[in-house]
Amino acid sequence: MLHQHTITQLQALRLDGMVISLQEQFTQRATDDLSFEERLGLLVDREITHRDNKRQARLVKNAKLKVSSACLEDVDYRPGRGLDKKHVASFASCDWIRGAQSILLTGPTGVGKTWFASALGLQACRAGLSVLNMRIPRIFEELRIAHADGTFTRKLQAIAKVDLLILDDWGLQPLNQEERSDLLEIMDDRVGTRSTIITSQLPVEHWHEYLNDPTLADAILDRIVHQSHKIKLKGESLRKQEVENPMEIPQNQKAS
């Protein structure tokens, strides 16, 4: 009964990691010879691990990554893809995010831009950083609704707080004046303080023309291009290779 009372008290304090560890100690005789300090240390360690795991799971869920199985450990470095192991390894520490740097991922459809962006997003979540993945059409649709219902400022503030914003499918369709203005607001909030990943089939040198407003284009690109790592993915579509050689590409390497 004393054991159950202790467990109930720990649950009331929301110390679920300690509850799990204490229940293990009750059933595993290997801990009988440990000192009080050693057993307490095990409880504290389990609580910290439990909280870290819950936080990471919450960050991954909130990130809404397009490819949830993508991770840097599974990056495909086959020749001709345009990915350098040392360069990718430097991203694993997430120091580029802490330094408010960004990544511009370009290349033809199917070469793995969205997959690689998702892998970088997962790595950020592992490091305890907040991430949000959104397709360009979706974010502008949400902002259009926010303009209409009076929540635009609050929506911008929420986006501005995210450590890493992933904008997928940049350049697929023209932007109107309101969308260009909204994009400037988003980028202005992030410059020098937060990181952004942009994926696009359109080469960076054509982005000014795509924005179709010289003044706003200058302002937007000034906030995007500087302090950014530019990665051009190359090669044939990985989707095509998957169809032709289904056994050669692992399930978690499907391209986007």
N, C-alpha and C positions, 0 to 999 in steps of 0.2 A: 504493500500500500504506500509506503514511503517513496518508493521508486515512481509509482504512478502520480503521486502528488507533485513530485519534482518535475516530471514530464509535463503535467498540466500547467504548472507555473511557467515553464519555459515556453510552452505554446502560447500562453496568454501574453508573454512578452515578445512573441513572434520571433523566437530564436530557434527556427526550424532546423537549422544545421546542427545546432547543439543537441536537439532532440534526437536526430538521426544518429549522431555519434554516441550519445549516452545509451540509446537502445542497443547499439552494437557492443558497447562496453559491458552491458548487462548480460549479453549472450556469448561473448567471446572471452574465454578464460585467459587468453594471452595477456589481457590487460590487468589481471589480478595482482601481478607483482610490480606494477608501475607505481611510482609515488603519486601523491595527490597533485603536485605541480605538473607532472608528466601527463596525467589524465586530464587535468584542466587545460593543458596546452593542446591536447588532441581535440577537445571540445571547441576551443577558440579557433583553431585552424580549420575545423570543419565548417564552422559558422561563416568564416571569411570566404572559404571556397564556395559555399552554398550561395552566399549573397552575390559573389562575383558571377557565378553561373546564371543566376536569376537576372542580374543586370544585363549580361550579354544577351540572353534570350530575349529580353525586352527590347534591347537596342536593335537586334536583328529583325524582330517583328515590326517595329516602328519604321525601319529602314525601307521596307517594301521593295527589297532587291528583286530585280527581274529574274535573275537566275540564282535561286537560293543555295544551290549546291556548289557554286563556283568558289574556288579558293586559290590563293597564290601558289600553293603546293602543287597544283595540277596544271599550271600554265604550260601551254604547248610551245616549245622553243624550236620547232622544226625550222630548218633553213628557209629563208625567204619570207618569214612572217613579219620581220621588222621589230622583233623583241629581243632585247639583250638581257642575259641573266643578271649581270651585275647591276644594270639599271633597274630591273624589276626588284632585285633583292634590296636595293636602297629604299624602295617604297614600303617594305615590310615593317620597318620601325615606326611608320606613320609620322616621322619627324616633318615630312613635307606638309602634313596637315597642321601640325602644331606651328609650323612656320608660315601658315596661311598661303601656301603655294597651291597651284591648280594643275590639272592635267587636261590636255586637249587630245582626244582620241579620234583619229580620222581614218578612213579607209572604205573600200567598197562594201556593199552589203554582204553579210554572211561571214566576214573574216574574224569575228569574235570580239567586236568592240563592246557590246553590251555585256558579254560574259566577263571580259577583263575588268570592266567597270564594276560589275557585281563582286568580283573577287577582291578588288581594292576596297569596296564598301564593307565586305565581311571582315577584312583585316582591320579596318577602322573600328568596327564594332567589338572585335576581340580586344582592342586596345582601350576600350571604354569610351569611345567617341561616338557622338550621335551622327546618324546618317539619314538622308532622305533621298530616295530615288523616284524621279518623276519624268514621264515623257513630256516633251515640250507642249504638245497639244493639250495634255491634261492639265498642266499647271496654269496655262492661260485660260482654260475653261473655268477652273476653280477661282482664278482671280476675277474673271468676268462676273461670276456669281457674287463674289465678295464685294465688287463695286456696287452691285445692285442692292445687296442687303445691308450695306453699311459696315461690313466687317473687313474691308480691304486693309486698313492699317494693322489690325490684329493679325491678319493672315501674313502680311509682310514681316511682321515682328517674329512670328513663329518660324518662318523660313530663315530669317536672319540669324536665329539662335542655333541652327543646325551646324555642327562642325564641318560636315562634308555633304554638299548638295550635288547629286548626280542628275544632270539634265540629259536625257536620252533623246535621240532622233532630232537633233538640231538641223535645221535647214530643209526639212521635208516639204514644208508648205510655207507660202509667203506670210509675213506678219503684217497686221494692220497697225495704224498709228498708236492705238491704245496699247497693243501688245508690245510694241517697241518701247513705249514709255514705261510700261510695267517691267520689262526686262532691264531697263536702265536702273530702275528702283532696286530690283533684286541684286544686281551686280554692284551697285553703289554701296549697299549695306554690307557686302561681303569683302570688298577690296581691302586688303591689308589686315583683315581680321578672321576670315573664314576661307575654307577651300571649296573648290568646285571642280567637278569632272564633267566635261561636255563630250558627247559622242556624236559624230556626224559623218555622213558620206561625203559631205562637201569639204574640199580642202580649205584650210584656214585662209589662204590668200584670196578666196572667193567670198569670204564672210561679209566683207564691207559692201560688196555689190548685192549680196543676198538681203541685207538689212534695208537697202533701198531708201535710205535717208542719210545723206552725208553727215549732217550735224550729229544726229543720234548715233549713227554708226561709229563715228570717231569716238564719242563718249563711251559707248558700250564696249568697243574693242579695246580701248585704252585700259579699261578695268578688267578685261578678260585675258588678253594676250600676254601682258607683262606678268612676270613671276609665274609663268606656266611652263610645264613640261609638255613638249609636243611629240606625240607618238603617232606615226603613220603605220597602221597595220596593212600588210600586203598579202598577196597570194590568192589562190582560188577560194571560193566559198567553202567553208567547212561543212555547210549543210549538203552541198553537192558531193563532197568527199564521203560524207556519212551515208548518203544514198548509194554511192558506187562501192564503198568499202565499209559496210556497217560494222564489221568486227574490229576495225582499226581505230575507231574513235570512241573513247570511253563515253558512257552516258553523261558524265558530268562535264564533258568538254563540248557539248552542243553549242553551236555559235549563234550569235545574234548580231 
